[in-house]
Amino acid sequence: MSKGKSGGSERRVKSPNWTAGSMVTQPVAQSIAPPQDEKRPYLTILVGGVPGRMFRLEAGRTTVGRGDDCSVRLQDPSLSRHHCEIQVLPSGAVTVSDRNSTNGSWVNGEPLRARDLRDGDKLQLGPDVVMRFNNKDSLDESFQKSQFEAMTRDGLTGCFNRRYFDTEVRREVDMALSIGLPMSVAMVDLDHFKNVNDTYGHGAGDKVLQDVASILLRALRAYDIVARYGGEEFALVMRGIDMNIASRCMERVRSSIEKHVCVVNEHRIRLTISAGIASLSETNVDDVASLLSAADLRMYAAKRGGRNRAVGGEVDLASVRHALSGPHEAHSPRNMKDTIPRGSLRLKDLDELAAERETRRKTLPSHVRRSPVR
């Protein structure tokens, strides 16, 4: 026994001498200073619009307001077309001045005429918009952008989410009504989507949703809104266009989705949509609730009409006025399809519809009539 112990002991002695100081369990952290990154000036929305949205201020003059020609354009009816002006000087200093706005401007609660902006200053424009001025490096910018995307985007499709849509559609309607421009929305629902999940699995369903979202994003303009409203339903906001143009746009979308083949493994999946379109130019459509309800109602009409169709002005909303009357506490017309008898939606004659569209077209400014739809 002792010999065995002694032999084992001898073998241990012959092993390399390990000392506490020589044992390394992880790489030694080296003190390396991160590269110095130049900071740039930004405005970040705190109140009004979508909190967290950032605007980088480039060298020279930047105009802030609701005008189409503003560098920082905010869709808020309380703002003037050119509300204030910010200038980034060659020295790096940043100045801000009010442009004789109707509702005024303030910096840190003090009325604004002209002054320098310092890091952390809060700039208020009118009663409803507050932004913070900061100098940010690329890491700050990247973090802020990722936070904003996580808050406003649907993780699966890349479209805006329901929360963003609900906020922005109200702002868009207020803006359109205040300045008298047309605006249309559409509610889009995938036909028989449950069959895709049941037959091919939820992974295939996810791929179908991504493909449809991609078609919608390509079909609309960059400044329109495409949102995943819930499940297999999407909601669209089309700025500055009336029912006629919106219907043509949605018909192109419908046709593109009908022709599209979604390939998942060895499966080739085809799908169609039912879409309902509504415009602020219609009778009895004069607020957010009635606009969304009208689009949703027409989407149900498309479903009952056989699916794979986009329904707009050909459905006379006067015949369903009872569905749009009463308090509009929220956009929840999901039970409308059960309360409207089949056949109660009168389809207008095509000649009648064409005459109405031509009448509406003549009342619009010439630059709106020629608006391209992409």
Contacts in CASP RR format, 6 or more apart in sequence:
PFRMAT RR
TARGET T0000
AUTHOR 0000-0000-0000
METHOD contacts of the structure
MODEL  1
MSKGKSGGSERRVKSPNWTAGSMVTQPVAQSIAPPQDEKRPYLTILVGGV
PGRMFRLEAGRTTVGRGDDCSVRLQDPSLSRHHCEIQVLPSGAVTVSDRN
STNGSWVNGEPLRARDLRDGDKLQLGPDVVMRFNNKDSLDESFQKSQFEA
MTRDGLTGCFNRRYFDTEVRREVDMALSIGLPMSVAMVDLDHFKNVNDTY
GHGAGDKVLQDVASILLRALRAYDIVARYGGEEFALVMRGIDMNIASRCM
ERVRSSIEKHVCVVNEHRIRLTISAGIASLSETNVDDVASLLSAADLRMY
AAKRGGRNRAVGGEVDLASVRHALSGPHEAHSPRNMKDTIPRGSLRLKDL
DELAAERETRRKTLPSHVRRSPVR
37 137 0 8 1.000
37 138 0 8 1.000
37 139 0 8 1.000
38 137 0 8 1.000
39 135 0 8 1.000
39 136 0 8 1.000
39 137 0 8 1.000
40 56 0 8 1.000
40 57 0 8 1.000
40 135 0 8 1.000
40 136 0 8 1.000
40 137 0 8 1.000
40 141 0 8 1.000
41 56 0 8 1.000
41 57 0 8 1.000
41 88 0 8 1.000
41 94 0 8 1.000
41 117 0 8 1.000
41 133 0 8 1.000
41 134 0 8 1.000
41 135 0 8 1.000
42 54 0 8 1.000
42 55 0 8 1.000
42 56 0 8 1.000
42 57 0 8 1.000
42 133 0 8 1.000
42 134 0 8 1.000
42 135 0 8 1.000
42 136 0 8 1.000
42 141 0 8 1.000
43 54 0 8 1.000
43 55 0 8 1.000
43 57 0 8 1.000
43 64 0 8 1.000
43 72 0 8 1.000
43 86 0 8 1.000
43 123 0 8 1.000
43 131 0 8 1.000
43 132 0 8 1.000
43 133 0 8 1.000
44 52 0 8 1.000
44 53 0 8 1.000
44 54 0 8 1.000
44 55 0 8 1.000
44 131 0 8 1.000
44 132 0 8 1.000
44 134 0 8 1.000
44 144 0 8 1.000
45 51 0 8 1.000
45 52 0 8 1.000
45 53 0 8 1.000
45 54 0 8 1.000
45 129 0 8 1.000
45 130 0 8 1.000
45 131 0 8 1.000
46 52 0 8 1.000
46 122 0 8 1.000
46 130 0 8 1.000
46 131 0 8 1.000
46 132 0 8 1.000
47 128 0 8 1.000
47 129 0 8 1.000
47 130 0 8 1.000
48 74 0 8 1.000
48 76 0 8 1.000
48 128 0 8 1.000
48 129 0 8 1.000
48 130 0 8 1.000
49 74 0 8 1.000
49 75 0 8 1.000
49 76 0 8 1.000
49 129 0 8 1.000
49 167 0 8 1.000
49 168 0 8 1.000
49 171 0 8 1.000
50 148 0 8 1.000
50 151 0 8 1.000
50 152 0 8 1.000
50 164 0 8 1.000
50 167 0 8 1.000
50 168 0 8 1.000
52 144 0 8 1.000
52 147 0 8 1.000
52 148 0 8 1.000
52 151 0 8 1.000
53 148 0 8 1.000
54 141 0 8 1.000
54 144 0 8 1.000
54 145 0 8 1.000
54 148 0 8 1.000
55 71 0 8 1.000
55 72 0 8 1.000
56 141 0 8 1.000
57 86 0 8 1.000
57 88 0 8 1.000
57 94 0 8 1.000
58 71 0 8 1.000
58 88 0 8 1.000
59 88 0 8 1.000
59 90 0 8 1.000
60 87 0 8 1.000
60 88 0 8 1.000
60 89 0 8 1.000
61 85 0 8 1.000
61 86 0 8 1.000
61 87 0 8 1.000
62 71 0 8 1.000
62 72 0 8 1.000
62 85 0 8 1.000
62 86 0 8 1.000
62 87 0 8 1.000
62 88 0 8 1.000
63 69 0 8 1.000
63 70 0 8 1.000
63 71 0 8 1.000
63 72 0 8 1.000
63 82 0 8 1.000
63 84 0 8 1.000
63 85 0 8 1.000
63 99 0 8 1.000
64 70 0 8 1.000
64 71 0 8 1.000
64 72 0 8 1.000
64 74 0 8 1.000
64 82 0 8 1.000
64 83 0 8 1.000
64 84 0 8 1.000
64 85 0 8 1.000
64 86 0 8 1.000
64 125 0 8 1.000
65 72 0 8 1.000
65 73 0 8 1.000
65 74 0 8 1.000
65 79 0 8 1.000
65 80 0 8 1.000
65 81 0 8 1.000
65 82 0 8 1.000
65 83 0 8 1.000
65 84 0 8 1.000
65 125 0 8 1.000
66 73 0 8 1.000
66 74 0 8 1.000
66 75 0 8 1.000
66 76 0 8 1.000
66 77 0 8 1.000
66 79 0 8 1.000
66 80 0 8 1.000
66 81 0 8 1.000
66 83 0 8 1.000
66 175 0 8 1.000
67 73 0 8 1.000
67 81 0 8 1.000
67 82 0 8 1.000
70 81 0 8 1.000
70 82 0 8 1.000
72 86 0 8 1.000
74 125 0 8 1.000
74 129 0 8 1.000
75 168 0 8 1.000
75 171 0 8 1.000
75 172 0 8 1.000
75 175 0 8 1.000
76 128 0 8 1.000
76 129 0 8 1.000
76 171 0 8 1.000
76 174 0 8 1.000
76 175 0 8 1.000
77 174 0 8 1.000
77 175 0 8 1.000
77 178 0 8 1.000
77 179 0 8 1.000
78 103 0 8 1.000
78 126 0 8 1.000
78 127 0 8 1.000
78 128 0 8 1.000
78 129 0 8 1.000
79 101 0 8 1.000
79 103 0 8 1.000
79 125 0 8 1.000
79 126 0 8 1.000
79 129 0 8 1.000
80 99 0 8 1.000
80 100 0 8 1.000
80 101 0 8 1.000
80 102 0 8 1.000
80 103 0 8 1.000
82 99 0 8 1.000
82 101 0 8 1.000
83 98 0 8 1.000
83 99 0 8 1.000
83 101 0 8 1.000
83 104 0 8 1.000
83 105 0 8 1.000
83 125 0 8 1.000
83 126 0 8 1.000
84 96 0 8 1.000
84 97 0 8 1.000
84 98 0 8 1.000
84 99 0 8 1.000
84 101 0 8 1.000
84 105 0 8 1.000
84 112 0 8 1.000
84 123 0 8 1.000
84 125 0 8 1.000
85 96 0 8 1.000
85 97 0 8 1.000
85 99 0 8 1.000
86 94 0 8 1.000
86 95 0 8 1.000
86 96 0 8 1.000
86 117 0 8 1.000
87 94 0 8 1.000
87 95 0 8 1.000
87 96 0 8 1.000
87 97 0 8 1.000
88 94 0 8 1.000
89 95 0 8 1.000
93 116 0 8 1.000
94 116 0 8 1.000
94 117 0 8 1.000
94 133 0 8 1.000
95 114 0 8 1.000
95 115 0 8 1.000
95 116 0 8 1.000
95 117 0 8 1.000
96 105 0 8 1.000
96 107 0 8 1.000
96 112 0 8 1.000
96 114 0 8 1.000
96 115 0 8 1.000
96 116 0 8 1.000
96 117 0 8 1.000
96 123 0 8 1.000
97 112 0 8 1.000
97 113 0 8 1.000
97 114 0 8 1.000
97 115 0 8 1.000
98 104 0 8 1.000
98 105 0 8 1.000
98 112 0 8 1.000
98 113 0 8 1.000
98 114 0 8 1.000
101 125 0 8 1.000
101 126 0 8 1.000
103 125 0 8 1.000
103 126 0 8 1.000
103 127 0 8 1.000
104 111 0 8 1.000
104 112 0 8 1.000
104 125 0 8 1.000
104 126 0 8 1.000
105 111 0 8 1.000
105 112 0 8 1.000
105 123 0 8 1.000
105 124 0 8 1.000
105 125 0 8 1.000
105 126 0 8 1.000
106 112 0 8 1.000
106 123 0 8 1.000
106 124 0 8 1.000
107 115 0 8 1.000
107 117 0 8 1.000
107 121 0 8 1.000
107 122 0 8 1.000
107 123 0 8 1.000
107 124 0 8 1.000
108 121 0 8 1.000
108 122 0 8 1.000
109 122 0 8 1.000
109 124 0 8 1.000
112 123 0 8 1.000
117 123 0 8 1.000
117 133 0 8 1.000
118 133 0 8 1.000
119 133 0 8 1.000
119 134 0 8 1.000
119 135 0 8 1.000
120 132 0 8 1.000
120 133 0 8 1.000
120 134 0 8 1.000
121 132 0 8 1.000
121 133 0 8 1.000
122 130 0 8 1.000
122 131 0 8 1.000
122 132 0 8 1.000
122 133 0 8 1.000
123 130 0 8 1.000
123 131 0 8 1.000
123 132 0 8 1.000
123 133 0 8 1.000
124 130 0 8 1.000
124 131 0 8 1.000
125 131 0 8 1.000
134 140 0 8 1.000
136 144 0 8 1.000
151 163 0 8 1.000
151 164 0 8 1.000
152 160 0 8 1.000
152 161 0 8 1.000
152 163 0 8 1.000
152 164 0 8 1.000
153 159 0 8 1.000
153 160 0 8 1.000
153 161 0 8 1.000
153 164 0 8 1.000
154 160 0 8 1.000
154 161 0 8 1.000
154 227 0 8 1.000
154 228 0 8 1.000
155 161 0 8 1.000
156 206 0 8 1.000
156 209 0 8 1.000
156 210 0 8 1.000
156 228 0 8 1.000
157 209 0 8 1.000
157 210 0 8 1.000
157 213 0 8 1.000
157 228 0 8 1.000
158 213 0 8 1.000
158 228 0 8 1.000
159 213 0 8 1.000
159 216 0 8 1.000
159 217 0 8 1.000
159 226 0 8 1.000
159 227 0 8 1.000
159 228 0 8 1.000
159 234 0 8 1.000
160 168 0 8 1.000
160 225 0 8 1.000
160 226 0 8 1.000
160 227 0 8 1.000
160 228 0 8 1.000
161 227 0 8 1.000
161 228 0 8 1.000
162 227 0 8 1.000
162 228 0 8 1.000
162 229 0 8 1.000
162 230 0 8 1.000
162 235 0 8 1.000
164 225 0 8 1.000
164 227 0 8 1.000
165 225 0 8 1.000
165 227 0 8 1.000
165 229 0 8 1.000
165 235 0 8 1.000
165 237 0 8 1.000
166 331 0 8 1.000
168 225 0 8 1.000
168 237 0 8 1.000
169 185 0 8 1.000
169 225 0 8 1.000
169 235 0 8 1.000
169 237 0 8 1.000
169 288 0 8 1.000
169 291 0 8 1.000
169 292 0 8 1.000
170 288 0 8 1.000
172 183 0 8 1.000
172 225 0 8 1.000
172 237 0 8 1.000
172 239 0 8 1.000
173 183 0 8 1.000
173 280 0 8 1.000
173 287 0 8 1.000
173 288 0 8 1.000
173 291 0 8 1.000
175 181 0 8 1.000
176 182 0 8 1.000
176 183 0 8 1.000
176 239 0 8 1.000
176 240 0 8 1.000
176 280 0 8 1.000
177 280 0 8 1.000
177 286 0 8 1.000
181 239 0 8 1.000
181 240 0 8 1.000
181 368 0 8 1.000
182 240 0 8 1.000
182 241 0 8 1.000
182 242 0 8 1.000
182 279 0 8 1.000
182 280 0 8 1.000
182 281 0 8 1.000
182 364 0 8 1.000
182 368 0 8 1.000
183 237 0 8 1.000
183 238 0 8 1.000
183 239 0 8 1.000
183 240 0 8 1.000
183 241 0 8 1.000
183 279 0 8 1.000
183 280 0 8 1.000
184 237 0 8 1.000
184 238 0 8 1.000
184 240 0 8 1.000
184 241 0 8 1.000
184 242 0 8 1.000
184 243 0 8 1.000
184 245 0 8 1.000
184 246 0 8 1.000
184 277 0 8 1.000
184 278 0 8 1.000
184 279 0 8 1.000
184 280 0 8 1.000
185 235 0 8 1.000
185 236 0 8 1.000
185 237 0 8 1.000
185 238 0 8 1.000
185 277 0 8 1.000
185 278 0 8 1.000
185 279 0 8 1.000
185 291 0 8 1.000
185 292 0 8 1.000
185 295 0 8 1.000
186 235 0 8 1.000
186 236 0 8 1.000
186 238 0 8 1.000
186 246 0 8 1.000
186 250 0 8 1.000
186 275 0 8 1.000
186 276 0 8 1.000
186 277 0 8 1.000
186 278 0 8 1.000
186 295 0 8 1.000
186 310 0 8 1.000
187 229 0 8 1.000
187 233 0 8 1.000
187 234 0 8 1.000
187 235 0 8 1.000
187 236 0 8 1.000
187 275 0 8 1.000
187 276 0 8 1.000
187 292 0 8 1.000
187 295 0 8 1.000
187 296 0 8 1.000
187 298 0 8 1.000
187 299 0 8 1.000
188 216 0 8 1.000
188 233 0 8 1.000
188 234 0 8 1.000
188 235 0 8 1.000
188 236 0 8 1.000
188 250 0 8 1.000
188 253 0 8 1.000
188 273 0 8 1.000
188 274 0 8 1.000
188 275 0 8 1.000
188 276 0 8 1.000
188 299 0 8 1.000
189 232 0 8 1.000
189 233 0 8 1.000
189 234 0 8 1.000
189 273 0 8 1.000
189 274 0 8 1.000
189 275 0 8 1.000
189 299 0 8 1.000
189 303 0 8 1.000
190 208 0 8 1.000
190 209 0 8 1.000
190 212 0 8 1.000
190 232 0 8 1.000
190 233 0 8 1.000
190 271 0 8 1.000
190 272 0 8 1.000
190 273 0 8 1.000
191 271 0 8 1.000
191 272 0 8 1.000
191 273 0 8 1.000
191 274 0 8 1.000
191 303 0 8 1.000
191 307 0 8 1.000
191 308 0 8 1.000
192 271 0 8 1.000
192 307 0 8 1.000
193 205 0 8 1.000
193 208 0 8 1.000
193 232 0 8 1.000
193 271 0 8 1.000
196 204 0 8 1.000
196 205 0 8 1.000
196 208 0 8 1.000
196 269 0 8 1.000
196 271 0 8 1.000
197 204 0 8 1.000
197 205 0 8 1.000
200 264 0 8 1.000
200 267 0 8 1.000
200 269 0 8 1.000
203 264 0 8 1.000
204 262 0 8 1.000
204 264 0 8 1.000
204 267 0 8 1.000
204 269 0 8 1.000
205 264 0 8 1.000
207 262 0 8 1.000
207 264 0 8 1.000
208 262 0 8 1.000
208 264 0 8 1.000
208 269 0 8 1.000
208 271 0 8 1.000
209 228 0 8 1.000
209 231 0 8 1.000
209 232 0 8 1.000
211 260 0 8 1.000
211 262 0 8 1.000
212 234 0 8 1.000
212 257 0 8 1.000
212 260 0 8 1.000
212 271 0 8 1.000
212 273 0 8 1.000
213 226 0 8 1.000
213 228 0 8 1.000
213 234 0 8 1.000
215 253 0 8 1.000
215 256 0 8 1.000
215 257 0 8 1.000
215 260 0 8 1.000
216 226 0 8 1.000
216 234 0 8 1.000
216 236 0 8 1.000
216 253 0 8 1.000
217 226 0 8 1.000
219 249 0 8 1.000
219 252 0 8 1.000
219 253 0 8 1.000
219 256 0 8 1.000
219 374 0 8 1.000
220 226 0 8 1.000
220 236 0 8 1.000
220 238 0 8 1.000
220 249 0 8 1.000
220 374 0 8 1.000
221 239 0 8 1.000
221 373 0 8 1.000
221 374 0 8 1.000
223 239 0 8 1.000
224 236 0 8 1.000
224 237 0 8 1.000
224 238 0 8 1.000
224 239 0 8 1.000
225 235 0 8 1.000
225 236 0 8 1.000
225 237 0 8 1.000
226 234 0 8 1.000
226 236 0 8 1.000
227 234 0 8 1.000
227 235 0 8 1.000
227 236 0 8 1.000
228 234 0 8 1.000
229 235 0 8 1.000
235 292 0 8 1.000
238 245 0 8 1.000
238 246 0 8 1.000
238 249 0 8 1.000
240 368 0 8 1.000
240 371 0 8 1.000
241 249 0 8 1.000
241 368 0 8 1.000
241 371 0 8 1.000
241 373 0 8 1.000
242 279 0 8 1.000
242 281 0 8 1.000
242 360 0 8 1.000
242 361 0 8 1.000
242 364 0 8 1.000
242 368 0 8 1.000
243 277 0 8 1.000
243 278 0 8 1.000
243 279 0 8 1.000
243 281 0 8 1.000
243 282 0 8 1.000
243 312 0 8 1.000
243 313 0 8 1.000
243 357 0 8 1.000
243 360 0 8 1.000
244 357 0 8 1.000
244 360 0 8 1.000
244 361 0 8 1.000
245 371 0 8 1.000
245 373 0 8 1.000
246 277 0 8 1.000
246 279 0 8 1.000
246 312 0 8 1.000
247 277 0 8 1.000
247 310 0 8 1.000
247 312 0 8 1.000
247 313 0 8 1.000
248 373 0 8 1.000
249 373 0 8 1.000
250 275 0 8 1.000
250 276 0 8 1.000
250 277 0 8 1.000
250 310 0 8 1.000
250 312 0 8 1.000
251 310 0 8 1.000
252 373 0 8 1.000
253 273 0 8 1.000
253 275 0 8 1.000
253 310 0 8 1.000
254 272 0 8 1.000
254 273 0 8 1.000
254 275 0 8 1.000
254 308 0 8 1.000
254 309 0 8 1.000
254 310 0 8 1.000
257 271 0 8 1.000
257 272 0 8 1.000
257 273 0 8 1.000
258 270 0 8 1.000
258 272 0 8 1.000
258 308 0 8 1.000
260 270 0 8 1.000
260 271 0 8 1.000
261 268 0 8 1.000
261 269 0 8 1.000
261 270 0 8 1.000
262 268 0 8 1.000
262 269 0 8 1.000
262 270 0 8 1.000
262 271 0 8 1.000
263 269 0 8 1.000
272 307 0 8 1.000
272 308 0 8 1.000
273 308 0 8 1.000
273 310 0 8 1.000
274 299 0 8 1.000
274 302 0 8 1.000
274 303 0 8 1.000
274 307 0 8 1.000
274 308 0 8 1.000
274 309 0 8 1.000
274 310 0 8 1.000
274 311 0 8 1.000
275 298 0 8 1.000
275 299 0 8 1.000
275 302 0 8 1.000
275 309 0 8 1.000
275 310 0 8 1.000
275 311 0 8 1.000
276 295 0 8 1.000
276 296 0 8 1.000
276 297 0 8 1.000
276 298 0 8 1.000
276 299 0 8 1.000
276 301 0 8 1.000
276 302 0 8 1.000
276 310 0 8 1.000
276 311 0 8 1.000
276 312 0 8 1.000
277 295 0 8 1.000
277 298 0 8 1.000
277 310 0 8 1.000
277 311 0 8 1.000
277 312 0 8 1.000
277 313 0 8 1.000
278 285 0 8 1.000
278 291 0 8 1.000
278 292 0 8 1.000
278 294 0 8 1.000
278 295 0 8 1.000
278 298 0 8 1.000
278 312 0 8 1.000
279 285 0 8 1.000
279 291 0 8 1.000
280 286 0 8 1.000
280 291 0 8 1.000
281 360 0 8 1.000
282 294 0 8 1.000
282 313 0 8 1.000
282 317 0 8 1.000
283 317 0 8 1.000
283 318 0 8 1.000
284 290 0 8 1.000
284 317 0 8 1.000
284 318 0 8 1.000
284 321 0 8 1.000
284 324 0 8 1.000
285 291 0 8 1.000
285 294 0 8 1.000
285 317 0 8 1.000
285 324 0 8 1.000
287 328 0 8 1.000
288 328 0 8 1.000
288 331 0 8 1.000
289 328 0 8 1.000
289 330 0 8 1.000
289 331 0 8 1.000
290 324 0 8 1.000
290 328 0 8 1.000
292 331 0 8 1.000
292 333 0 8 1.000
293 323 0 8 1.000
293 324 0 8 1.000
293 328 0 8 1.000
293 331 0 8 1.000
293 333 0 8 1.000
293 336 0 8 1.000
294 317 0 8 1.000
294 324 0 8 1.000
296 331 0 8 1.000
296 333 0 8 1.000
296 334 0 8 1.000
296 336 0 8 1.000
297 315 0 8 1.000
297 317 0 8 1.000
297 320 0 8 1.000
297 323 0 8 1.000
297 324 0 8 1.000
297 333 0 8 1.000
297 336 0 8 1.000
297 340 0 8 1.000
298 311 0 8 1.000
298 312 0 8 1.000
298 313 0 8 1.000
298 315 0 8 1.000
299 311 0 8 1.000
300 336 0 8 1.000
300 337 0 8 1.000
300 340 0 8 1.000
301 311 0 8 1.000
301 315 0 8 1.000
301 345 0 8 1.000
302 309 0 8 1.000
302 310 0 8 1.000
302 311 0 8 1.000
303 337 0 8 1.000
304 337 0 8 1.000
304 342 0 8 1.000
313 348 0 8 1.000
313 353 0 8 1.000
314 347 0 8 1.000
314 348 0 8 1.000
314 350 0 8 1.000
314 353 0 8 1.000
315 345 0 8 1.000
315 346 0 8 1.000
315 347 0 8 1.000
315 348 0 8 1.000
316 345 0 8 1.000
316 346 0 8 1.000
316 347 0 8 1.000
316 348 0 8 1.000
317 324 0 8 1.000
319 344 0 8 1.000
319 345 0 8 1.000
319 346 0 8 1.000
320 336 0 8 1.000
320 340 0 8 1.000
320 344 0 8 1.000
320 345 0 8 1.000
323 333 0 8 1.000
323 336 0 8 1.000
323 339 0 8 1.000
323 340 0 8 1.000
348 356 0 8 1.000
361 369 0 8 1.000
END
